[in-house]
Amino acid sequence: MTAFDHTIEHLSARLSRGETTAHANIYAALDAAEKLNDTLNAFLQIDRAGATQRAEELDRTSAGASQAGGDASSG
C-alpha cells in the first residue's frame, strides 16, 4: 500500500499521530509523479529539491511542536 492509496484526511491523521512524515510522503509523491509523467506528460517541471526542502521544514516544525506539547503536559 502506498501513500496514495489513502485520502488526504487519512494522511493528515497519520502525520498528526506521528505514524509517517512529510518527508516520506513527499518522496512517494515525487516518485509517482516522475514515474507517471512519461505517460501523462502532466508536469513541465518537478521541483524535487524544493519539495524535499519544504517537507524537511514541515517535519522539523512538527517535531518541535510535539516536543513542546510533551514538555507542557509533563510539567
Contacts in CASP RR format, 6 or more apart in sequence:
PFRMAT RR
TARGET T0000
AUTHOR 0000-0000-0000
METHOD contacts of the structure
MODEL  1
MTAFDHTIEHLSARLSRGETTAHANIYAALDAAEKLNDTLNAFLQIDRAG
ATQRAEELDRTSAGASQAGGDASSG
2 28 0 8 1.000
2 32 0 8 1.000
3 11 0 8 1.000
3 20 0 8 1.000
3 24 0 8 1.000
3 25 0 8 1.000
3 28 0 8 1.000
3 29 0 8 1.000
4 28 0 8 1.000
4 29 0 8 1.000
4 32 0 8 1.000
6 14 0 8 1.000
11 20 0 8 1.000
11 25 0 8 1.000
14 20 0 8 1.000
15 21 0 8 1.000
15 22 0 8 1.000
15 25 0 8 1.000
15 62 0 8 1.000
18 62 0 8 1.000
18 66 0 8 1.000
21 55 0 8 1.000
21 59 0 8 1.000
21 62 0 8 1.000
22 54 0 8 1.000
22 55 0 8 1.000
22 56 0 8 1.000
22 58 0 8 1.000
22 59 0 8 1.000
22 62 0 8 1.000
23 52 0 8 1.000
23 55 0 8 1.000
23 56 0 8 1.000
23 59 0 8 1.000
25 55 0 8 1.000
26 51 0 8 1.000
26 52 0 8 1.000
26 54 0 8 1.000
26 55 0 8 1.000
27 52 0 8 1.000
27 55 0 8 1.000
29 51 0 8 1.000
30 46 0 8 1.000
30 48 0 8 1.000
30 51 0 8 1.000
30 52 0 8 1.000
33 42 0 8 1.000
33 43 0 8 1.000
33 46 0 8 1.000
34 46 0 8 1.000
34 48 0 8 1.000
36 42 0 8 1.000
37 43 0 8 1.000
37 46 0 8 1.000
END
